[in-house]
Structure formats: C-alpha cells, structure tokens
Amino acid sequence: MGHHKHHEKLEAVKEAIRNSGSLSEEEKSNALAHIEEWYKEDRAFGALIETLVEKFAALEPIFAEMGLI
C-alpha cells in the first residue's frame, strides 16, 4: 500500500476515534497515542529497510520476497 493511502486510512481511524461516543476522553487520548507511536515505529522501520537496500543492494530481492518493499 502506498504511503499516501496508508496515511489517509490512518487519519480516518484517528478521526473515528476522536468522534467516538463510546470512548472516554482518556481512552481516546490513549488510543491516539498508541497510533502515533506505531506510526513513528512503522516509518522508522521503512527508513531502515530503505537504508539497508541503499547500502547493501543484495538485500533488495530478499526484502522484496518477504514483502517488505
């Protein structure tokens, strides 16, 4: 999935959480914090994979086979 589509879906999830009537403000805050943390980790992982492929071209087919790129 492209980064843009991924970001759009993530924003839709965050908006649904913000608008939820069944979650307390604390639950909303905690859920949004978890999403942001995951998003940062996911982006960091993507950057790591990119850097490894740039430095070690032989890794590209391995990562591709794993579905990471």
C-alpha positions in Angstrom: 0.0 0.0 0.0 1.4 3.4 -0.9 2.4 5.8 1.9 -0.4 8.2 0.9 -3.2 5.7 1.0 -1.8 4.3 4.3 -1.7 7.8 5.8 -5.3 8.5 4.6 -6.6 5.4 6.3 -4.7 6.1 9.5 -6.2 9.6 9.6 -9.7 8.2 9.1 -9.1 5.8 12.0 -7.9 8.7 14.2 -10.9 10.8 13.2 -13.3 7.9 14.1 -11.6 7.6 17.5 -11.9 11.3 18.1 -15.6 11.3 17.2 -16.4 8.1 19.1 -19.2 8.5 21.7 -18.3 5.2 23.4 -14.8 6.1 24.4 -13.9 8.4 27.3 -11.5 11.3 26.7 -8.7 9.3 28.4 -9.4 6.2 26.2 -9.4 8.4 23.1 -6.1 10.0 24.1 -4.5 6.6 24.9 -5.7 5.1 21.6 -4.4 8.1 19.6 -1.0 8.0 21.4 -0.7 4.3 20.6 -1.5 5.0 16.9 1.1 7.8 16.8 3.7 5.6 18.4 3.0 2.8 16.0 3.1 5.1 13.0 6.5 6.5 14.0 7.9 3.0 14.5 6.5 1.8 11.2 8.0 4.8 9.4 11.3 4.2 11.2 11.2 0.5 10.1 10.6 1.6 6.5 13.5 4.0 6.6 15.7 1.3 8.0 14.8 -1.1 5.1 15.4 1.7 2.6 18.8 2.5 4.1 19.8 -1.2 4.1 18.9 -1.6 0.5 20.8 1.5 -0.4 23.9 0.2 1.3 23.5 -3.5 0.5 21.8 -3.9 -2.9 21.9 -7.7 -2.4 19.3 -7.3 0.3 16.7 -5.9 -2.1 15.5 -9.2 -3.5 15.4 -10.8 -0.1 13.3 -7.9 1.3 11.1 -8.0 -1.8 10.5 -11.7 -1.4 9.5 -11.0 2.2 7.0 -8.3 1.1 8.9 -5.5 2.9 9.4 -3.5 -0.3 
